[in-house]
Each structure stands twice: as structure tokens, then as C-alpha cells.
């Protein structure tokens, strides 16, 4: 098959429909907000992403799918102003709490998702638009068009590479197949079909998480699996019992996990 003949937006939709874990609803992110925010502050991902951006002090930035401020908070010290959007009210509440605590005056946080009318809530074009690990959309082309429309100069986004944050060995231990859905290649190829010649760089995080107890580890990692049965929970607990190693009172996974993200960006012509 000629790669140019593939409808990459339809391919994206099909691949999303076949993925193992469907985690696009607000309820999921509201529940996961505290642990996600904690992990984000411990990961080098934000500094790596910002290193690729090379932000200018005069920039206005629209952060779509901002979470609890993974990028918005560090960027606020580097750019003129930020508008941060997330569909999860819990994520926005955590961001606003941190903005207040750190007395930041150049971040405006709003609860809004991809499907909302951004103009209707007062969003205007910004110098730069970012969508970091937030392309949880059914219609990829509509999302990319929207990012491009609200950017005056540059767009930066990141997408899965391979398994992304999912642990394939853990899925095998539980007895489930892992299908993470479409990755960055779908995004890049669709952009090419749209006439956008994008740049790509890869961010690599090496993770060896530590936990205070086996129970904490189980609760922290359960998010990967929807509607676990009692038998599957027992399998996951057994896997963790085998793989967690005691290091000075903290429990660490015996293997290091490599998580990669593709940062894709382009400039407006």
C-alpha cells in the first residue's frame, strides 16, 4: 500500500478504537489528578520539553491539556503570559492552588476541553500553542487544525512513542494484551498530508519508581487497567511482590522502565 494513500485521520480513529485502555473521560483524570501531578514534578520530562521549545520572554502561550501545570508552572517564569486549559476540574484546581501558593500572576487557568468553543470562553490566538501528552481526541485532524488556528507563530505537541507510559510486562503478568493505540507516527504523517513539514525530537525518561509499601505501589499502578477483576488484582499484587525490592525502607521496581515521547513542532508560514 502506498503510504500517501492512507487516510491518517481515519487510521487514527480506528487505532484509538482498538486500544486497551480508554482513558479520555474527565472522571478518570479527576481521580488521577493528585498522583499524576506528583509524578509530573518528579520527572525530567518538563525540562526536556522546554529545552526543545527554547521559549522567548515575550511569548504568550496557550497550554492545551495543561494538567496540574507540568509545563505551565515552569514556563510562567520564562514567558510573558500563559492561558492553561484542561477538561479536568481537579487538575485545574491543583494548578490554581499552586499558582496561588507561588504567587504567580501571569497564568490564567480555565476548565475546557478540545471539544469546547474556545472563542466562546474568551480564548484568543497566542504566540505559541502547546499540547503536551494531551492528544486524547477522536478527530485528530480537527485537533491539529484547532492548535494551528490559535497559534500566531509556533505549535509544539508531544505524542506516544511505542508503549509510552504503559508497562507491557505488567500487562502480561495480569493476563491482558496491551494495545496503546496510535502513536506519534500517525500525528506526523497526518501533518504531512496537511502540508505541514514538522520537526521531531524524542524525550526519553528512565523510570525506576519507589513506593512506601506494596499497597501504595498497587494503588499507584492500577490506573493502567480498567475494571480489574479480583483475580487480576491478585496477579498484579503477586507480580509486584516478585519485582519490588526493599531499598532503605522504600520499595523499588527491580527493572528500569524507559518511557519515550515524541515532541513535534512547526512554525506558521
C-alpha positions, 0 to 999 in steps of 0.5 A, spaced: 500 500 500 502 506 498 503 510 504 500 517 501 494 513 500 492 512 507 487 516 510 491 518 517 485 521 520 481 515 519 487 510 521 487 514 527 480 513 529 480 506 528 487 505 532 484 509 538 478 504 537 482 498 538 486 500 544 486 497 551 485 502 555 480 508 554 482 513 558 479 520 555 473 521 560 474 527 565 472 522 571 478 518 570 483 524 570 479 527 576 481 521 580 488 521 577 489 528 578 493 528 585 498 522 583 499 524 576 501 531 578 506 528 583 509 524 578 509 530 573 514 534 578 518 528 579 520 527 572 525 530 567 520 530 562 518 538 563 525 540 562 526 536 556 520 539 553 522 546 554 529 545 552 526 543 545 521 549 545 527 554 547 521 559 549 522 567 548 520 572 554 515 575 550 511 569 548 504 568 550 502 561 550 496 557 550 497 550 554 492 545 551 491 539 556 495 543 561 494 538 567 496 540 574 501 545 570 507 540 568 509 545 563 505 551 565 508 552 572 515 552 569 514 556 563 510 562 567 517 564 569 520 564 562 514 567 558 510 573 558 503 570 559 500 563 559 492 561 558 492 553 561 486 549 559 484 542 561 477 538 561 479 536 568 476 540 574 481 537 579 487 538 575 485 545 574 484 546 581 491 543 583 494 548 578 490 554 581 492 552 588 499 552 586 499 558 582 496 561 588 501 558 593 507 561 588 504 567 587 504 567 580 500 572 576 501 571 569 497 564 568 490 564 567 487 557 568 480 555 565 476 548 565 475 546 557 476 541 553 478 540 545 471 539 544 469 546 547 468 553 543 474 556 545 472 563 542 466 562 546 470 562 553 474 568 551 480 564 548 484 568 543 490 566 538 497 566 542 504 566 540 505 559 541 500 553 542 502 547 546 499 540 547 503 536 551 501 528 552 494 531 551 492 528 544 486 524 547 481 526 541 477 522 536 478 527 530 485 528 530 485 532 524 480 537 527 485 537 533 491 539 529 487 544 525 484 547 532 492 548 535 494 551 528 488 556 528 490 559 535 497 559 534 500 566 531 507 563 530 509 556 533 505 549 535 509 544 539 505 537 541 508 531 544 505 524 542 506 516 544 512 513 542 511 505 542 508 503 549 509 510 552 507 510 559 504 503 559 508 497 562 507 491 557 510 486 562 505 488 567 500 487 562 502 480 561 503 478 568 495 480 569 493 476 563 491 482 558 494 484 551 496 491 551 494 495 545 496 503 546 493 505 540 496 510 535 502 513 536 506 519 534 507 516 527 500 517 525 500 525 528 506 526 523 504 523 517 497 526 518 501 533 518 504 531 512 498 530 508 496 537 511 502 540 508 505 541 514 513 539 514 514 538 522 520 537 526 521 531 531 525 530 537 524 524 542 524 525 550 526 519 553 525 518 561 528 512 565 523 510 570 525 506 576 519 508 581 519 507 589 513 506 593 512 506 601 509 499 601 506 494 596 499 497 597 501 504 595 505 501 589 498 497 587 494 503 588 499 507 584 499 502 578 492 500 577 490 506 573 493 502 567 487 497 567 480 498 567 475 494 571 480 489 574 477 483 576 479 480 583 483 475 580 487 480 576 488 484 582 491 478 585 496 477 579 498 484 579 499 484 587 503 477 586 507 480 580 509 486 584 511 482 590 516 478 585 519 485 582 519 490 588 525 490 592 526 493 599 531 499 598 532 503 605 525 502 607 522 504 600 520 499 595 523 499 588 521 496 581 527 491 580 527 493 572 528 500 569 522 502 565 524 507 559 518 511 557 519 515 550 515 521 547 515 524 541 515 532 541 513 535 534 513 542 532 512 547 526 512 554 525 506 558 521 508 560 514 
